[in-house]
Amino acid sequence: MDFWPEFLASSWGREFVAGGFGGVAGIVSGYPLDTLRIRQQSTGSGSGSAINILRGIVRTEGPAALYKGMGAPLTAVTFQNAVVFQIYVVLSRAFDSSSSIKDPPSYKGVAMGGFGTGAVQSLMLTPVELVKIKIQLQDRSSHHRMGPMKVARAIFYQEGLRGMYRGLGITVLRDAPAHGFYFWTYEYMREQLHPGCRKSGNESLRTMLVAGGLAGVASWVFCYPLDVIKTRL
């Protein structure tokens, strides 16, 4: 492990490790709610409130069913997060080349960088989400319940690479503007809550949590209708 200190010292190393831990924590903590969202959005199984769906899943399939399909996003989350934040850093600067490297990118550069990041991320996310949703929609009445690898192989053998990217178009339409809204809201709110922190980088944990939470709400409010369509597809 002689490479480890040098790996952590690099920008890619820091993003990879931080993205991995952050992504895993986010998936584990939010996955039951994600399962309820997918069940509620999907045709036929989405009738009733989230509470009723939760009770039905726990009663008929057990609490573990809330975590079905979690292996697929967990496998990809570290690499995905590391790549996403690196791409955002590059694009936010590329769309705002007039600003000094010592200054933070403009809000226009932030929004455009987020837009491009969301579009690129869709190429990695579409197959993962397809497998995840198929597993989440399995219930005890399914005769052939499969894990992530079996589901992925079945899709690939039956439909080829094109099948793995079913829903790519709607995923791009969802994620590109959603990431633009997310990064713009995050950068704007952290500056409002802690003036000067975008340049100094010395904002408090509370500022990061509040700004991140509001950014997540803003992006989901915008993209949720498209997310429903994507689940149905």
N, C-alpha and C positions, 0 to 999 in steps of 0.2 A: 504493500500500500504506500510505497514511497511517493506516488504521484498525488496522493490525497491533499496535502497542504497546497500544492501548486494548483490543483483542480479547484479547491475552494477559493483560492485567491483570484481566480479568473472570473470575469463577468458571467460567462456561460455556467461555470461551476456553481456560483452563488444562486443564479436563477434556477438551475436544475434542482439543487437541494431544497431551496426555499419553496419552489414551485411544487416539488414532490410532497413535502410535508403539508403545505397549505392545501394542495389539491386533495390529498387523502383525507385530511380532516374535514374538508368541505363535503366530500362525497359521503363519508361515513355518517356525519351528523345530519345531512339533509336527504339521504336516500329514501327513507320511508315516506317523506313528503313528496318526493319525486315520483314514487310508485303510485301514490294516491292521485297525483296530477295526471299521470298517464292513463290510469284506469278511468278517471273522470272525463278525460278528453276523448277517449276512444269510443267508437261507434258500438252501441249495445251495452257496454259495461259502464258507461259514464252516467247512468241515471242515479239521482239521489245526491245528497250532500257528501262532502269528504268524510264527515264523521260516520255516516251510514256505510260508506264504502270501506272505511277502516274497520268497523265492526264486522262487516261481512268477510273481509279478508282474514282477520284474526280468528273468527269463528269457524270458517270452513277450511282455511289453509294453514293457520297457525301464524304466530308473530314473525317467524323466519321468512315468510313469504314477502314481507315488506322489503327484504333485502335481495330478492331474486334479481339476478342479472348485474349485480354490483361488480362482479369480477371484470367485466369488459371495460368500464370506465376506469377502474382502479389500475388496470394494466397500462392504460395509455396516458393517465393523468400527469405523471411526472414529466415525460417527454413533451406532452402537449403544452403544459403550463410554461415550461422552460422556453420552448420555441415561440409561444404566443407573446410573452413579455419581451423577448429579444426582438421579434419582428416589430412589435409596437415601438420600442425605443428607436429602431432604425427608421421606420416609416414616419413617425412623428417629427423626426429631424428632417427627413427628406422632403416632407410637405411644408417645411418652414425653414428653408435654407438661408433665409435672410437674417435670422437671429444668430447671436453669438453662441458659440459652443458653451460659454460660461453661464448663459441664461437659460431658463427653462423654455421649452417650445411654446409657441403661442397656442391659444385655445383652438384656433383653426387647425394648426398642425396636430394638436391632440385629437380633435374630432376626426380628421382625415386619416391619421395614423390608426386610430381605433377602427375606422371603417375598413381599411385595408387589412388590418389584423383579423377582423371577423371573417372576411372573405377567405383569407388563406387558411384560417383555422377550420373552416367548413370542410376542406379537403381531408383533414385528419379526423374530424368529428363525425362525419356522416356515417361511415361504416360502423363505428363504435355505437352511435345512438341507435342505428337500425337493429343491431344485435341486442342491445339493452332493452329496447321497447318490445321486441318480440318475446323476450324472456319474461318481462314484466307482465305481459298480457296472457301468459300461460296460467291456467288454474288447475285445480285437481281433476277437472273433467277432461283435461288434455291427456290423450293416450300416449303421446310421445314427448314427455318433458325432457328438454335437453339443456345442457350447459352452454356457456358462451362459445367454446370452440366447436362444438357440434352444430350449433345454430349457424355460425359463420361458414363452416364447411358446407352445410346443406344449402345455404343461399348461393355460395360460389359455384357448387356443382350444378345446381338447377338453373341459375340465371347468369353465371359468369361474373366478371368484374363489374359489368353494368348493373347487375342486381345489387351488388354491395354498395353502389352509389345511388340507389333509388332515393329520391328526396333531396338530392344535392342542390337543385335549384332553389327549392323553398328554404333549405338550410342557409344558403348564402343570403337570400332575401331577409331571413330572420337575423342572422348573426352579424352581418356587416353593419347595418345601421345600429343594431343593439350595442355592439362594441363601441361604436362612435359615441352614442349616448352615454355609455358606461364611463369611458375614460374622460370625456368632457365633464360630466357631472362630478366625477371623483376629483379631478384637478381643480375645478371651479370651487367646490365646497370646501376642500381642504385649505384653499387660499382664503376663503371667507372666514372659516373658523379659526385659522391661525395665519394671519397676514405675514407674508414674506417666507413662508415655509417652502414654497415651490422652489425657491432659489437656495435657501439654506439647508433644506432637508431635515429640519429639526422639529417637525410637528410631533405632538403628543400621541400616545396610543389612542386616547379618546377621539382625537381628531381623525385619525385613520379609520377607526371603527365607524364613526358617524358618517364620514364621507363615503366610505365603502358601502355602508348599508343603504344610504340614499342613492348611490350610483346603481346598486343592484335593483332597487325599486324602480328607478327611472328606466333602466334598460328593459326590465320585464314588462312594465306597463306598455311600452312601445311595441315589443315583439310578441306579446302573448297571443294575439289573434293568429299570427303566422305560425306560432308554435302549435296551436290547435290543428291547423291545416296540416302541418308536418307530421304530427302524430297520426292523423287519419290516413295520410299517404303511406 
